[in-house]
Amino acid sequence: MIPFPLLQTNYKACTIPYRLPSDNPKIATATEISWINVFANSIPSFKKRAESDTTVLDAPAKAQKFAESYGGILDDWKKDPESHGGPPDGVLLGRVREQILRELGFRDIFKKVKDEENAKAISLFPEVVSVSDAIEDEGKRLENLVRGIFAGNVFDLGSAQLAEVFSRDGISFLATSQNLVPRPWVIDDLDNFQANWINKRWKKAVIFVDNSGADIILGILPFAREMLRRGMQVVLAANELPSINDVTYTELTEILSQLKDENGQLMGVDTSKLLVANSGNDLAVIDLSRVSQELADLSYDADLVIIEGMGRAIETNLYAQFKCDSLKIGMVKHLEVAEFLGGRLYDCVFKYNEVES
């Protein structure tokens, strides 16, 4: 694992500081406690998924063990933030959860729901692309595609609240894309990005993707297809190992093979300039100081880096600086993130940074 080659040197992965240097290292801060609670609130939905994992022997007993172990570590961190390799931050909280699951034999507890959502989204892909293609104005078509990314990004089972909505009544993609919070969003650089888009500023984009289902298939892929249509090269960087309902490198390769026609086209668009890369990541957030050699080799000559999703683009990397233009795009799905940004729950972040060439 090596640093992402387009990173500037002063990189820190986590966006929200849980503690200041002046804080007592032995006492959990209010921010640490509130984030420990966010992760504690996710335990019941993770436990429920784990219980019904048919690939694991004695899954219900092991799911109970997961809930007790992870809950115990979270409680310990409240009492002593330096225990268990702490103090905890946005990367460590997720890493410990994944470690416990994997040690108990749970490789991919969201597999069933990911497969179901991928199948549903694949059936809607032609309709979503046709709606986009019918918009003649380039700027309006781009805004429609961006709204699609936000609508897709709602499919996030790492948010306890959304996991509940989801299991109750599913989420309609087209309705969601029309019902986003009104602009201006909490961070809204769409107009500036749009101007550069129309002027065809970029030749090659690397996109760090997020969730399975509507997110990747109805949000990111129509956007990537539009880039290909404009002659750009596109690298999609996906996780090596499963984490929550994030799409993995192998799953994304499979999704693309199902969406392409017999000529290897995506709804009439040539895909010879589309590449899928294994990012080397295994979490729902990403620390760009550690990516795979494969991704690094494919990325060094890109002139646009796009990071998508609340975990990768907001909770980590929101302030990351790159040697080329960058775009961080994601929906705010935790109240704690909304408060930090001074926005609303389900607000949108569209942060575009231009680098003078």
Secondary structure, DSSP 8 states (H G I E B T S, - for coil): -B--TTB-SS--SBSS-S--TTS-TTS--HHHHHHHHHHHHTHHHHHHHHHT-TTSTTHHHHHHHHHHHHHHHHHHHHH-TTGGG-S--HHHHHHHHHHHHHHTT-S-TTHHHHHHHHHHHHHHHHHHHHHHHT--SHHHHHHHHHHHHHHHHT--TTSHHHHHHHHHH---HHHHHHSS--SS-SEE-HHHHHHHHHTT--SEEEEE--BTTHIIIIIIHHHHHHHHHTT-EEEEEEBSS--TTB-BHHHHHHHHHHHS-TTSEETTEE-TTEEEEE----SSS--TTSB-HHHHHHHTT-SEEEEESIIIIIIBSTT--BSSEEEEEEE--SHHHHHHHT--TT-EEEEEE----
